[in-house]
Amino acid sequence: MSALADSNQPEAATSRLLTDPSQPGAALGGGDGPVEILGSTVAGVAGPKQPRKARSARPRKPRRTSGTVGLGIGVGLATLYMSIVVLIPLGAVVWRARDGGLGSFWDSVTTPEALAALKLTVSLSIVVGLVNLVMGTLIAWVLVRDSFPGKRVVEMLIDLPFALPTIVAGLVLLSLYGQSSPLHINLAYARSGVLVALLFVTLPFVVRTVQPVLLELDPQIEEAAYSLGAGKATTFRRVLLPSLLPAMLSGAALAFARAMSEFGATVLISGNLPFRTEVSSVYIYNQIENDNMAGAAAVSTLMLLIALVVLICINLLTRWAARRG
């Protein structure tokens, strides 16, 4: 009987807590809803449990992180810098070229002297691109595959046209291939001298674009071709050339674009002879000296269009190389 009375004591205590508001535990029930006492849940006595309303699910807006903010600032600064340095000056040149209308623009770019300068510039640039396509690939091959004394010196000399001011390069070429040449080779005031000057300033482009591709080629591919009976010429033509060709063409296109716009290396050795050695950049300079800003801007705009075509070709070559893997 005492055990039975002890077991009924928790239930009696619970009943007192629910019915007597003066008890400390009565506030736990609050009249409605369940009451948790000593780990057990007891229904309230004031009424049935009210169902809770379901909260509507609202889509949360993604929070902008600091990285996104920093990226937006970076894009804005880059756009502002490109606009100030590149877009606005080019736009000003194109706007100046429209002075007088389309007829004046056409007359400026079709004068006999302007056409002669453009033809000479384009033809020499094409020759420069083709020569660099072959010789630049050969130099890159020698630097990657062969070891010889003075290799590091040659590596530094390849980048010399990037660091040397072009007017200094023209002076060096004039001293070496001028009328008082120590080699007894006179290329001054001749188209061959202009070609040599353009070849000098465009030397690194094909070399530096082909060299990384050669470094990444797996030598086991060549060994596999040799083991199958292919000769060196066949291996180069069928195995190596497809991988090198995109880089070769990209470097040649860059060399062509640089030769189209070169001024410093050609202004001294060419002699600026109209219809003979005058290139487009020198012609534009002469028009500015003669206060013909509209004519200079018109020829500049035409060269800008040619440069844009070259850049589009480079972009297409890059995508083609990416598709080839």
Backbone bond lengths (Angstrom), bond angles and torsions (degrees), N, CA, C in turn:
res aa  C-N    CA-C-N  psi(-1)  N-CA   C-N-CA  omega(-1)  CA-C   N-CA-C  phi
1 M - - - 1.461 - - 1.525 110.72 -
2 S 1.309 118.38 -38.88 1.473 120.89 179.59 1.509 111.25 -66.38
3 A 1.360 115.48 -35.87 1.478 118.71 177.68 1.495 111.19 -66.57
4 L 1.363 116.76 -39.25 1.461 120.91 179.00 1.513 110.84 -66.34
5 A 1.320 118.16 -37.86 1.468 121.31 178.23 1.506 111.16 -67.52
6 D 1.371 116.70 -37.15 1.466 119.35 178.64 1.514 111.93 -66.77
7 S 1.352 115.96 -34.39 1.479 118.51 -179.57 1.506 111.84 -72.42
8 N 1.336 119.53 -24.24 1.471 121.65 179.48 1.518 112.82 -85.58
9 Q 1.361 118.06 -8.54 1.453 119.59 -177.76 1.525 113.27 -66.60
10 P 1.334 121.55 -39.89 1.482 119.24 177.62 1.498 112.56 -62.05
11 E 1.396 117.83 -37.36 1.457 119.70 -179.36 1.514 110.55 -68.24
12 A 1.325 117.74 -37.61 1.460 120.46 178.45 1.514 110.92 -66.64
13 A 1.336 117.05 -39.01 1.464 120.17 178.55 1.519 111.22 -65.12
14 T 1.305 114.77 -37.43 1.479 119.02 178.39 1.498 110.38 -66.15
15 S 1.330 117.45 -41.28 1.470 120.68 179.49 1.510 111.08 -63.57
16 R 1.341 118.66 -38.69 1.460 121.00 179.26 1.526 110.99 -66.95
17 L 1.313 116.38 -37.38 1.465 119.17 179.82 1.519 112.21 -65.17
18 L 1.368 116.62 -32.81 1.462 120.34 -177.50 1.508 112.39 -81.15
19 T 1.333 118.02 -29.60 1.468 120.85 -173.40 1.507 113.26 -100.65
20 D 1.336 118.65 -23.54 1.459 121.16 -175.77 1.525 108.29 -104.98
21 P 1.335 119.24 111.00 1.471 120.08 -178.64 1.504 112.94 -68.16
22 S 1.334 117.10 -19.33 1.468 118.68 -178.88 1.500 112.75 -74.88
23 Q 1.318 118.18 -13.86 1.451 120.40 -179.14 1.533 109.17 -73.83
24 P 1.315 117.50 145.23 1.477 120.17 -176.80 1.501 112.57 -61.12
25 G 1.298 117.70 -32.84 1.468 119.22 -176.27 1.482 113.71 -81.12
26 A 1.370 119.31 -4.36 1.460 120.21 -175.92 1.514 111.51 -67.45
27 A 1.312 118.05 -28.29 1.467 120.45 -179.09 1.510 112.53 -68.76
28 L 1.319 116.53 -15.74 1.459 118.46 179.98 1.503 111.58 -67.78
29 G 1.341 117.21 -33.80 1.458 119.23 -178.03 1.490 112.05 -77.65
30 G 1.329 117.79 -40.18 1.452 121.83 -178.61 1.500 111.74 67.94
31 G 1.388 119.92 13.54 1.460 121.75 -179.64 1.499 112.25 88.52
32 D 1.290 119.82 -40.62 1.467 122.79 -176.19 1.517 108.96 -125.76
33 G 1.321 113.33 157.46 1.458 119.20 173.37 1.495 112.21 81.18
34 P 1.269 116.68 175.22 1.468 122.49 -178.33 1.505 111.59 -76.52
35 V 1.335 114.42 153.14 1.457 122.02 178.25 1.507 107.74 -123.18
36 E 1.308 116.07 130.22 1.460 120.53 -179.91 1.516 109.02 -101.04
37 I 1.330 116.43 117.63 1.465 121.90 -178.66 1.508 107.48 -130.58
38 L 1.350 115.32 120.42 1.461 121.81 175.73 1.520 110.99 54.39
39 G 1.354 116.36 39.59 1.448 120.41 174.94 1.497 114.19 86.31
40 S 1.397 120.27 -5.46 1.465 121.38 179.94 1.504 108.79 -113.25
41 T 1.344 118.11 149.72 1.459 124.24 -177.93 1.506 108.89 -106.03
42 V 1.379 115.50 128.84 1.451 121.51 -178.35 1.513 107.88 -123.17
43 A 1.315 119.26 135.99 1.460 123.14 -178.13 1.505 110.01 -68.33
44 G 1.362 117.49 143.11 1.453 121.81 177.41 1.513 110.83 -69.90
45 V 1.335 116.12 161.67 1.461 120.89 -175.29 1.507 112.55 -99.44
46 A 1.369 117.40 -9.36 1.454 118.15 -173.65 1.515 112.68 -79.49
47 G 1.291 120.50 -21.28 1.460 120.46 -178.08 1.511 111.04 169.09
48 P 1.297 115.85 176.28 1.472 118.99 -179.93 1.526 111.51 -69.92
49 K 1.301 115.97 159.98 1.466 122.76 -179.03 1.517 109.56 -72.47
50 Q 1.359 115.85 129.22 1.454 120.74 -179.91 1.522 109.58 -83.05
51 P 1.316 116.31 131.80 1.486 117.86 178.92 1.520 111.07 -70.07
52 R 1.317 116.69 140.93 1.454 122.03 179.46 1.529 110.01 -82.37
53 K 1.311 115.13 142.82 1.451 119.79 178.89 1.529 109.60 -76.50
54 A 1.309 113.16 136.13 1.472 118.21 -179.99 1.521 109.90 -72.02
55 R 1.310 116.07 132.89 1.463 121.32 178.77 1.527 110.10 -75.66
56 S 1.298 114.82 133.54 1.476 119.05 179.08 1.524 109.01 -72.13
57 A 1.309 113.87 133.43 1.461 119.31 -178.94 1.517 109.63 -77.56
58 R 1.322 116.71 114.90 1.458 121.81 179.43 1.520 109.42 -103.96
59 P 1.324 115.24 130.94 1.476 116.13 179.13 1.518 111.20 -66.80
60 R 1.287 115.16 130.68 1.451 120.36 -179.88 1.518 110.44 -82.40
61 K 1.297 114.80 135.03 1.453 119.60 178.05 1.518 109.19 -76.33
62 P 1.354 115.45 134.47 1.467 116.72 178.98 1.519 111.44 -65.21
63 R 1.281 114.54 133.22 1.463 119.89 -179.47 1.517 109.71 -78.98
64 R 1.284 114.92 137.44 1.460 120.22 178.14 1.521 108.91 -78.47
65 T 1.314 114.22 120.01 1.455 119.38 -178.76 1.519 109.52 -84.50
66 S 1.311 113.86 167.17 1.460 119.41 179.78 1.517 111.26 -65.19
67 G 1.358 117.21 -30.21 1.458 119.54 178.28 1.512 112.10 -65.57
68 T 1.351 117.21 -39.08 1.457 120.15 177.66 1.512 111.40 -65.94
69 V 1.329 116.88 -40.83 1.461 120.63 177.94 1.532 110.32 -62.88
70 G 1.332 115.84 -44.19 1.461 119.16 178.76 1.516 112.47 -63.25
71 L 1.345 115.98 -36.82 1.451 119.32 177.87 1.520 111.17 -65.43
72 G 1.335 117.34 -41.45 1.458 120.09 177.97 1.515 112.30 -62.53
73 I 1.328 117.27 -40.73 1.463 120.64 177.83 1.519 110.72 -65.21
74 G 1.334 116.08 -40.86 1.466 119.21 179.24 1.516 112.39 -63.30
75 V 1.340 116.61 -42.76 1.473 120.13 178.41 1.526 110.37 -63.90
76 G 1.328 116.48 -40.95 1.461 119.55 179.14 1.516 112.38 -63.32
77 L 1.340 117.58 -43.99 1.457 120.61 179.42 1.522 111.48 -66.14
78 A 1.348 116.34 -40.39 1.465 119.22 178.74 1.528 111.38 -64.28
79 T 1.344 116.12 -41.32 1.470 119.85 178.43 1.519 111.31 -64.83
80 L 1.321 116.71 -41.58 1.465 120.52 178.79 1.520 111.18 -63.35
81 Y 1.323 116.25 -43.77 1.472 119.95 179.82 1.520 111.13 -64.32
82 M 1.344 117.21 -45.48 1.461 120.49 179.20 1.524 111.25 -63.81
83 S 1.316 116.84 -35.32 1.461 119.76 179.26 1.523 110.92 -66.56
84 I 1.337 116.98 -43.24 1.463 120.55 -177.72 1.529 111.35 -69.86
85 V 1.333 116.34 -40.81 1.460 120.08 -172.42 1.529 112.13 -86.18
86 V 1.355 118.02 -36.20 1.462 120.71 -171.07 1.526 112.42 -116.11
87 L 1.325 117.44 -58.42 1.463 120.73 -168.00 1.526 112.33 -67.11
88 I 1.323 117.51 -47.52 1.467 120.10 -177.69 1.532 111.77 -64.93
89 P 1.355 120.62 -45.44 1.476 118.67 176.14 1.525 113.41 -61.05
90 L 1.350 117.00 -41.94 1.461 118.75 178.74 1.525 111.37 -65.00
91 G 1.333 116.00 -39.88 1.458 119.22 176.26 1.520 112.22 -62.51
92 A 1.336 116.98 -36.81 1.464 120.41 178.40 1.527 111.38 -65.73
93 V 1.334 116.46 -38.76 1.466 119.69 178.40 1.522 110.78 -65.12
94 V 1.332 116.32 -45.43 1.465 119.81 179.19 1.523 110.71 -63.66
95 W 1.322 117.44 -40.10 1.468 120.91 179.11 1.530 111.09 -65.15
96 R 1.328 116.43 -37.83 1.467 119.43 178.59 1.524 110.86 -69.68
97 A 1.330 117.07 -30.48 1.461 119.98 -179.49 1.520 112.71 -68.88
98 R 1.343 117.43 -20.53 1.457 120.21 -178.28 1.530 112.76 -85.19
99 D 1.320 117.77 1.92 1.466 120.12 177.23 1.527 109.76 -62.42
100 G 1.281 116.67 124.15 1.454 120.68 -178.53 1.507 114.01 93.16
101 G 1.340 117.49 -5.65 1.452 120.50 177.10 1.518 112.81 90.42
102 L 1.328 114.56 -178.65 1.462 121.08 -177.72 1.518 111.98 -65.77
103 G 1.341 116.19 -33.64 1.466 118.90 179.34 1.518 112.18 -63.26
104 S 1.321 116.57 -42.29 1.460 119.97 178.07 1.523 111.25 -66.26
105 F 1.332 115.89 -37.28 1.466 119.53 177.74 1.531 110.21 -62.57
106 W 1.306 117.21 -45.81 1.462 121.24 -178.75 1.526 110.62 -64.79
107 D 1.322 116.75 -40.20 1.467 119.24 178.96 1.516 111.57 -64.68
108 S 1.334 116.73 -33.98 1.469 119.88 -178.19 1.521 112.12 -70.82
109 V 1.334 117.45 -37.61 1.463 119.89 -176.40 1.517 112.70 -88.54
110 T 1.333 117.94 -7.32 1.470 120.38 -178.74 1.521 112.33 -112.89
111 T 1.315 118.30 14.02 1.463 119.32 172.51 1.529 108.99 -66.64
112 P 1.319 118.32 150.58 1.480 119.49 -177.05 1.527 113.48 -56.58
113 E 1.324 117.21 -39.51 1.462 119.08 -179.28 1.523 111.63 -69.40
114 A 1.354 116.91 -40.77 1.460 119.90 178.72 1.529 111.13 -65.46
115 L 1.335 116.94 -41.80 1.462 119.80 179.24 1.518 111.12 -65.46
116 A 1.320 117.41 -39.58 1.468 119.85 178.57 1.526 111.08 -63.94
117 A 1.342 116.37 -41.48 1.465 120.08 178.76 1.529 111.02 -65.55
118 L 1.332 117.16 -41.81 1.465 120.60 179.16 1.527 111.40 -65.23
119 K 1.333 117.30 -43.77 1.469 120.06 179.32 1.521 111.30 -62.31
120 L 1.324 116.57 -43.45 1.467 119.63 178.97 1.519 111.00 -63.98
121 T 1.331 117.25 -42.49 1.464 120.92 -178.54 1.519 111.37 -65.15
122 V 1.319 117.85 -46.28 1.459 120.93 -178.55 1.524 111.11 -66.31
123 S 1.336 117.03 -43.53 1.464 119.58 -178.52 1.527 111.76 -64.97
124 L 1.330 117.20 -44.63 1.463 119.73 178.02 1.523 111.42 -65.79
125 S 1.319 117.55 -35.83 1.468 120.25 178.99 1.525 111.09 -66.58
126 I 1.311 117.35 -37.49 1.468 120.20 176.71 1.526 110.60 -64.08
127 V 1.341 116.17 -44.40 1.468 119.59 177.92 1.525 110.66 -62.10
128 V 1.334 117.00 -41.38 1.468 121.02 178.66 1.530 110.85 -61.93
129 G 1.327 116.46 -42.75 1.463 118.93 178.53 1.518 112.67 -63.21
130 L 1.332 118.07 -40.94 1.467 121.19 -179.90 1.527 111.37 -68.45
131 V 1.333 116.59 -42.42 1.469 119.22 179.15 1.526 110.69 -64.15
132 N 1.315 116.54 -43.40 1.467 119.41 178.25 1.519 111.60 -66.44
133 L 1.311 117.61 -31.52 1.461 120.29 178.13 1.525 111.21 -59.16
134 V 1.330 116.38 -40.24 1.473 120.49 -178.17 1.533 111.13 -85.43
135 M 1.330 116.15 -54.27 1.452 119.51 -173.86 1.527 111.87 -71.91
136 G 1.324 117.85 -34.88 1.455 119.31 176.66 1.519 112.30 -64.00
137 T 1.343 116.12 -39.92 1.472 119.46 176.88 1.521 110.85 -65.18
138 L 1.339 116.59 -40.05 1.463 120.32 178.98 1.526 111.27 -64.14
139 I 1.322 117.09 -43.63 1.473 119.84 179.37 1.524 110.46 -64.89
140 A 1.321 117.46 -41.34 1.470 120.08 178.20 1.524 110.53 -63.18
141 W 1.329 117.68 -40.09 1.469 121.54 178.28 1.522 110.93 -61.46
142 V 1.342 116.80 -44.77 1.462 120.47 -179.32 1.528 110.88 -65.16
143 L 1.324 117.65 -40.39 1.460 120.41 -178.56 1.524 112.18 -68.88
144 V 1.329 117.92 -29.44 1.461 120.66 -177.94 1.524 111.60 -89.27
145 R 1.317 118.47 -43.28 1.462 121.46 -170.98 1.519 114.43 -93.72
146 D 1.323 118.84 -19.61 1.459 120.87 -174.90 1.522 110.63 -114.61
147 S 1.317 114.74 154.03 1.468 122.31 174.13 1.526 108.25 -121.21
148 F 1.313 116.90 131.31 1.458 121.47 -177.02 1.522 108.34 -154.46
149 P 1.309 117.95 158.22 1.475 120.43 178.22 1.527 111.03 -64.87
150 G 1.313 115.31 138.38 1.455 120.14 -179.78 1.523 114.28 82.77
151 K 1.322 117.58 16.89 1.465 120.49 -178.60 1.527 111.34 -64.31
152 R 1.322 117.11 -39.24 1.470 119.94 179.41 1.517 111.31 -66.60
153 V 1.334 116.88 -34.19 1.462 119.86 177.48 1.520 110.38 -65.21
154 V 1.322 116.27 -41.38 1.461 120.22 178.20 1.521 110.45 -64.31
155 E 1.330 117.43 -39.40 1.459 121.39 177.19 1.529 111.33 -58.54
156 M 1.321 116.72 -40.71 1.460 119.84 178.64 1.527 111.77 -71.72
157 L 1.324 117.06 -36.42 1.463 120.02 -179.76 1.525 111.64 -67.22
158 I 1.331 117.38 -27.88 1.463 120.37 178.99 1.525 110.36 -61.22
159 D 1.323 116.78 -38.84 1.467 121.35 -177.71 1.524 113.21 -87.96
160 L 1.326 117.35 1.61 1.473 119.86 -178.50 1.528 112.97 -59.93
161 P 1.343 120.74 -41.88 1.475 118.80 178.23 1.520 114.18 -61.06
162 F 1.337 118.25 -24.40 1.459 120.25 175.72 1.521 112.16 -70.99
163 A 1.331 116.74 -34.91 1.465 121.21 -175.12 1.524 112.86 -92.61
164 L 1.324 117.59 -27.01 1.453 120.98 -174.97 1.524 110.83 -83.17
165 P 1.320 119.92 131.00 1.468 120.73 173.99 1.526 110.45 -58.53
166 T 1.307 115.64 137.67 1.467 118.98 -173.27 1.526 112.35 -66.35
167 I 1.325 117.72 -30.31 1.460 119.11 177.85 1.523 110.47 -67.20
168 V 1.336 116.80 -32.33 1.466 121.04 175.09 1.520 109.76 -68.80
169 A 1.333 116.34 -39.20 1.463 119.55 176.76 1.528 110.77 -61.67
170 G 1.333 117.06 -41.18 1.459 119.64 177.36 1.516 112.16 -63.04
171 L 1.335 116.96 -39.42 1.459 120.47 178.34 1.529 111.19 -65.95
172 V 1.339 117.02 -40.84 1.463 120.62 178.03 1.530 110.45 -63.32
173 L 1.328 116.77 -44.61 1.466 120.04 179.54 1.525 111.33 -65.21
174 L 1.332 117.15 -37.34 1.460 119.68 178.00 1.522 111.33 -66.72
175 S 1.335 117.09 -36.81 1.463 120.33 177.68 1.522 111.62 -69.70
176 L 1.331 116.23 -32.76 1.462 120.00 -176.73 1.525 112.52 -86.01
177 Y 1.332 117.00 -36.39 1.469 120.49 -176.62 1.519 112.32 -119.87
178 G 1.327 118.02 24.09 1.447 121.76 179.67 1.518 112.40 -88.01
179 Q 1.335 114.78 -163.25 1.460 120.10 -177.15 1.520 111.84 -68.09
180 S 1.328 117.56 -29.64 1.468 121.03 177.27 1.526 110.64 -105.64
181 S 1.304 117.22 43.74 1.454 122.30 -175.58 1.529 110.70 -67.95
182 P 1.344 117.58 133.95 1.470 119.54 174.70 1.521 112.36 -68.32
183 L 1.325 117.30 -18.69 1.463 121.50 177.80 1.522 112.45 -92.43
184 H 1.341 116.26 -0.13 1.459 122.15 -177.77 1.535 111.47 58.00
185 I 1.325 115.06 38.32 1.469 121.91 175.94 1.524 106.97 -122.36
186 N 1.301 116.37 114.30 1.459 121.23 -176.59 1.533 108.96 -105.19
187 L 1.327 116.15 106.58 1.467 122.36 176.95 1.517 111.93 -113.56
188 A 1.325 117.04 6.38 1.463 120.05 -177.33 1.520 110.50 -69.85
189 Y 1.339 114.42 142.01 1.458 122.90 177.40 1.531 111.96 59.09
190 A 1.328 115.36 33.54 1.466 121.24 177.79 1.527 108.26 -134.68
191 R 1.337 115.05 157.12 1.466 119.23 -179.83 1.516 111.59 -65.34
192 S 1.323 117.71 -29.96 1.466 120.47 177.28 1.522 110.71 -64.16
193 G 1.336 117.68 -36.00 1.453 120.45 176.55 1.522 111.72 -66.43
194 V 1.342 116.58 -40.16 1.468 119.58 176.21 1.519 110.11 -62.62
195 L 1.337 117.38 -40.12 1.465 120.93 179.20 1.529 111.04 -62.65
196 V 1.325 117.25 -43.42 1.470 120.51 178.91 1.531 110.49 -63.03
197 A 1.317 117.33 -40.44 1.463 120.41 178.71 1.525 111.00 -63.20
198 L 1.331 117.33 -41.78 1.461 120.32 179.30 1.528 111.16 -68.81
199 L 1.325 117.45 -36.35 1.464 120.05 176.91 1.527 111.19 -64.76
200 F 1.313 116.75 -34.38 1.465 120.14 -179.88 1.527 111.48 -65.98
201 V 1.326 116.67 -47.26 1.468 119.46 -175.16 1.526 112.48 -76.26
202 T 1.329 118.64 -17.52 1.468 120.97 -179.19 1.523 113.14 -104.04
203 L 1.313 117.77 7.72 1.471 120.31 -177.09 1.524 114.22 -57.91
204 P 1.347 120.99 -43.83 1.478 118.82 -171.20 1.525 115.31 -72.39
205 F 1.336 120.33 -17.20 1.456 120.23 -166.60 1.524 112.28 -64.91
206 V 1.303 118.39 -53.91 1.471 120.28 -178.97 1.521 110.70 -69.29
207 V 1.324 117.10 -37.90 1.466 120.24 -178.94 1.525 110.47 -60.65
208 R 1.325 116.65 -47.18 1.461 120.27 -175.49 1.523 113.26 -77.50
209 T 1.308 118.93 -15.65 1.469 120.04 175.07 1.526 112.16 -90.01
210 V 1.333 117.08 -30.71 1.466 120.42 -179.28 1.528 111.34 -84.90
211 Q 1.311 117.14 -32.25 1.467 120.81 -175.32 1.529 113.60 -57.49
212 P 1.339 121.01 -47.59 1.475 118.80 178.45 1.523 113.85 -63.05
213 V 1.317 117.77 -32.56 1.468 120.37 178.41 1.519 110.29 -67.18
214 L 1.320 117.01 -41.04 1.467 119.90 177.30 1.521 111.55 -63.73
215 L 1.324 117.09 -36.49 1.460 120.18 179.66 1.530 111.93 -67.17
216 E 1.331 117.48 -28.95 1.462 120.99 -177.57 1.520 113.33 -88.13
217 L 1.326 118.39 -11.93 1.462 120.28 -179.36 1.530 110.44 -68.64
218 D 1.313 115.37 139.13 1.463 121.27 -179.67 1.528 109.42 -82.87
219 P 1.340 119.29 121.02 1.475 120.28 179.18 1.523 113.23 -62.52
220 Q 1.335 117.99 -21.17 1.465 119.44 -179.68 1.527 112.31 -66.31
221 I 1.340 116.93 -24.60 1.458 119.24 177.16 1.526 110.00 -65.64
222 E 1.325 116.71 -43.83 1.462 119.82 177.56 1.530 110.78 -65.31
223 E 1.316 116.77 -41.51 1.463 119.41 179.41 1.521 111.05 -62.60
224 A 1.323 116.88 -37.62 1.458 119.59 177.17 1.522 111.25 -64.81
225 A 1.332 116.85 -39.42 1.465 119.80 177.92 1.523 111.30 -66.13
226 Y 1.340 116.82 -40.13 1.458 119.93 177.30 1.525 111.45 -63.92
227 S 1.335 116.35 -39.44 1.466 119.88 -179.46 1.526 112.26 -66.61
228 L 1.334 116.61 -23.94 1.459 120.54 177.86 1.519 112.52 -87.47
229 G 1.329 117.14 3.51 1.455 120.71 175.34 1.506 114.84 97.03
230 A 1.331 119.68 6.44 1.457 121.50 -179.93 1.520 109.81 -79.79
231 G 1.328 116.41 141.04 1.445 121.23 176.30 1.514 111.87 -80.61
232 K 1.341 115.82 179.01 1.461 119.35 -178.58 1.527 111.60 -66.15
233 A 1.333 116.61 -41.63 1.469 119.34 -179.62 1.527 110.98 -65.16
234 T 1.340 116.43 -42.50 1.466 120.12 179.65 1.523 110.69 -66.59
235 T 1.332 117.10 -40.01 1.465 120.35 179.37 1.520 110.97 -63.90
236 F 1.330 115.92 -41.03 1.462 118.17 179.21 1.523 110.95 -67.16
237 R 1.341 116.67 -41.74 1.460 119.93 -175.94 1.515 112.48 -73.14
238 R 1.317 118.15 -37.99 1.461 121.24 -173.48 1.520 114.01 -97.33
239 V 1.340 118.01 -23.43 1.463 120.94 -174.10 1.534 111.42 -111.45
240 L 1.339 116.88 -50.54 1.461 120.10 -173.36 1.530 113.23 -85.22
241 L 1.319 116.58 -41.10 1.466 119.68 -174.57 1.530 113.50 -60.16
242 P 1.350 120.35 -40.71 1.469 117.88 177.55 1.521 114.09 -59.30
243 S 1.334 118.03 -30.98 1.460 120.71 178.04 1.523 112.21 -80.24
244 L 1.332 117.00 -30.51 1.459 120.63 -177.59 1.522 113.23 -86.62
245 L 1.324 117.42 -23.00 1.461 120.36 -171.02 1.535 113.58 -60.06
246 P 1.342 120.63 -43.81 1.480 118.09 178.07 1.525 113.42 -58.96
247 A 1.330 117.46 -42.72 1.466 120.11 178.53 1.524 111.04 -67.24
248 M 1.317 117.24 -38.05 1.463 120.66 178.66 1.528 111.23 -62.59
249 L 1.330 116.52 -45.89 1.463 120.62 -179.37 1.526 111.53 -67.43
250 S 1.326 116.88 -38.19 1.466 119.48 177.57 1.522 111.33 -63.62
251 G 1.331 117.02 -44.26 1.464 120.22 177.75 1.517 112.21 -63.90
252 A 1.330 117.01 -39.71 1.462 120.18 178.38 1.523 111.16 -65.57
253 A 1.334 117.56 -38.42 1.467 120.58 177.38 1.525 111.18 -65.30
254 L 1.320 117.23 -39.87 1.466 120.06 176.53 1.527 111.45 -64.75
255 A 1.336 116.89 -39.92 1.456 120.31 177.29 1.528 110.96 -64.21
256 F 1.331 117.31 -39.09 1.463 121.04 177.35 1.528 110.68 -62.27
257 A 1.329 116.94 -45.38 1.466 120.46 -179.27 1.526 111.38 -64.57
258 R 1.324 116.95 -39.05 1.471 119.72 178.55 1.526 110.57 -67.12
259 A 1.327 118.37 -40.99 1.460 121.16 179.93 1.525 111.40 -65.55
260 M 1.343 117.10 -32.94 1.463 120.21 178.95 1.528 111.75 -63.01
261 S 1.310 117.46 -32.76 1.471 120.94 -172.88 1.521 113.94 -106.52
262 E 1.320 119.19 4.80 1.454 120.81 -174.65 1.535 110.98 -71.10
263 F 1.328 114.59 137.25 1.472 120.48 -179.81 1.529 112.03 -127.00
264 G 1.321 117.28 -52.83 1.456 120.46 -170.81 1.510 114.03 -62.51
265 A 1.338 117.46 -41.69 1.460 119.90 -176.17 1.515 112.46 -73.90
266 T 1.338 117.85 -18.77 1.461 120.84 -175.89 1.520 113.72 -103.52
267 V 1.319 117.94 -18.66 1.460 119.67 -172.06 1.532 111.81 -67.74
268 L 1.327 118.48 -27.12 1.454 120.98 -178.42 1.527 111.83 -90.60
269 I 1.324 116.25 -47.71 1.458 119.34 -173.49 1.522 113.00 -77.93
270 S 1.335 117.37 -19.97 1.464 119.48 -178.11 1.524 112.26 -81.03
271 G 1.313 117.45 -30.20 1.451 119.91 -177.12 1.516 113.48 80.52
272 N 1.327 118.32 -7.21 1.470 123.77 176.29 1.534 111.89 56.43
273 L 1.298 115.90 46.17 1.462 120.46 -179.76 1.521 108.82 -88.04
274 P 1.340 118.86 116.14 1.467 119.92 -179.92 1.522 111.59 -59.95
275 F 1.325 115.03 142.41 1.465 124.76 179.38 1.535 113.00 67.58
276 R 1.341 117.39 4.03 1.466 119.41 -179.93 1.528 111.24 -128.52
277 T 1.310 117.53 -62.18 1.469 121.08 -175.38 1.519 112.81 -125.41
278 E 1.301 118.68 6.68 1.460 121.16 -177.67 1.529 110.21 -81.62
279 V 1.343 116.97 119.06 1.466 122.15 178.01 1.531 108.67 -93.68
280 S 1.328 115.67 171.42 1.463 120.45 -172.02 1.520 112.52 -64.07
281 S 1.324 117.72 -40.23 1.467 119.67 -178.95 1.523 111.07 -64.26
282 V 1.334 117.06 -38.88 1.460 120.13 177.77 1.528 110.48 -70.34
283 Y 1.334 116.58 -35.98 1.463 119.93 176.89 1.534 110.88 -62.30
284 I 1.319 117.05 -41.71 1.468 120.84 177.76 1.527 110.22 -62.80
285 Y 1.310 116.64 -41.41 1.469 119.97 178.31 1.528 111.08 -62.30
286 N 1.325 116.68 -41.69 1.466 120.15 179.18 1.523 111.52 -65.63
287 Q 1.336 117.15 -36.44 1.464 119.12 178.16 1.524 111.49 -67.09
288 I 1.303 117.43 -36.41 1.469 120.42 176.23 1.527 110.01 -66.31
289 E 1.340 117.47 -39.61 1.453 120.65 178.14 1.526 111.32 -63.77
290 N 1.342 115.93 -31.23 1.460 120.57 179.06 1.529 112.56 -89.50
291 D 1.318 117.76 11.15 1.468 123.89 177.10 1.527 112.33 63.04
292 N 1.332 116.24 32.66 1.468 121.57 175.26 1.528 107.79 -106.76
293 M 1.324 116.10 72.79 1.452 120.85 -175.54 1.530 111.79 -67.49
294 A 1.335 117.01 -36.05 1.459 119.43 -179.50 1.523 111.23 -65.14
295 G 1.332 116.75 -43.29 1.463 119.39 177.78 1.511 112.48 -64.88
296 A 1.335 116.78 -40.99 1.464 120.02 177.63 1.521 111.08 -63.80
297 A 1.332 117.28 -41.19 1.466 120.71 179.43 1.523 111.25 -67.14
298 A 1.334 117.88 -35.52 1.464 120.57 179.54 1.527 111.07 -65.19
299 V 1.325 117.25 -47.20 1.465 120.00 178.31 1.527 110.46 -65.81
300 S 1.318 117.16 -36.91 1.466 120.26 177.25 1.527 110.97 -62.95
301 T 1.329 116.91 -40.54 1.462 120.10 178.66 1.517 111.23 -64.46
302 L 1.326 117.09 -39.52 1.462 119.83 177.33 1.525 111.38 -63.69
303 M 1.319 117.24 -41.83 1.467 120.16 176.34 1.521 111.33 -65.95
304 L 1.324 116.53 -33.21 1.467 120.21 175.90 1.523 110.85 -63.56
305 L 1.310 117.33 -41.53 1.466 120.71 177.55 1.523 110.77 -63.17
306 I 1.318 117.15 -40.96 1.471 120.19 177.74 1.525 110.72 -63.25
307 A 1.343 116.31 -40.52 1.465 119.83 178.44 1.527 111.22 -64.55
308 L 1.341 117.23 -38.07 1.462 119.96 178.14 1.521 110.94 -64.68
309 V 1.320 116.94 -38.99 1.473 120.10 177.27 1.527 109.91 -62.61
310 V 1.331 116.92 -41.24 1.468 120.34 178.89 1.529 110.77 -64.51
311 L 1.337 117.25 -40.96 1.465 120.14 178.93 1.525 111.27 -64.54
312 I 1.322 117.02 -38.38 1.465 120.01 177.13 1.527 110.27 -63.80
313 C 1.320 116.49 -40.64 1.471 119.75 177.41 1.524 110.87 -62.89
314 I 1.345 117.39 -40.42 1.466 120.56 178.23 1.528 110.47 -63.31
315 N 1.346 116.48 -41.10 1.465 120.48 178.32 1.517 111.10 -62.97
316 L 1.321 117.01 -42.19 1.472 120.19 178.58 1.520 110.90 -64.95
317 L 1.331 116.82 -39.13 1.465 119.59 177.90 1.524 111.12 -65.04
318 T 1.327 116.74 -38.14 1.461 119.96 178.40 1.521 111.26 -64.85
319 R 1.330 117.09 -43.19 1.465 119.78 177.75 1.517 111.24 -65.05
320 W 1.315 116.50 -38.46 1.460 119.74 177.55 1.528 110.89 -61.82
321 A 1.348 115.66 -42.07 1.466 119.22 177.85 1.527 111.14 -64.62
322 A 1.351 117.19 -37.24 1.471 120.20 179.01 1.528 111.01 -66.60
323 R 1.324 117.29 -37.16 1.476 119.48 177.98 1.523 111.68 -67.96
324 R 1.321 115.91 -30.94 1.467 119.42 178.06 1.523 111.93 -76.35
325 G 1.354 116.92 -7.09 1.462 120.38 177.24 1.502 113.58 85.21
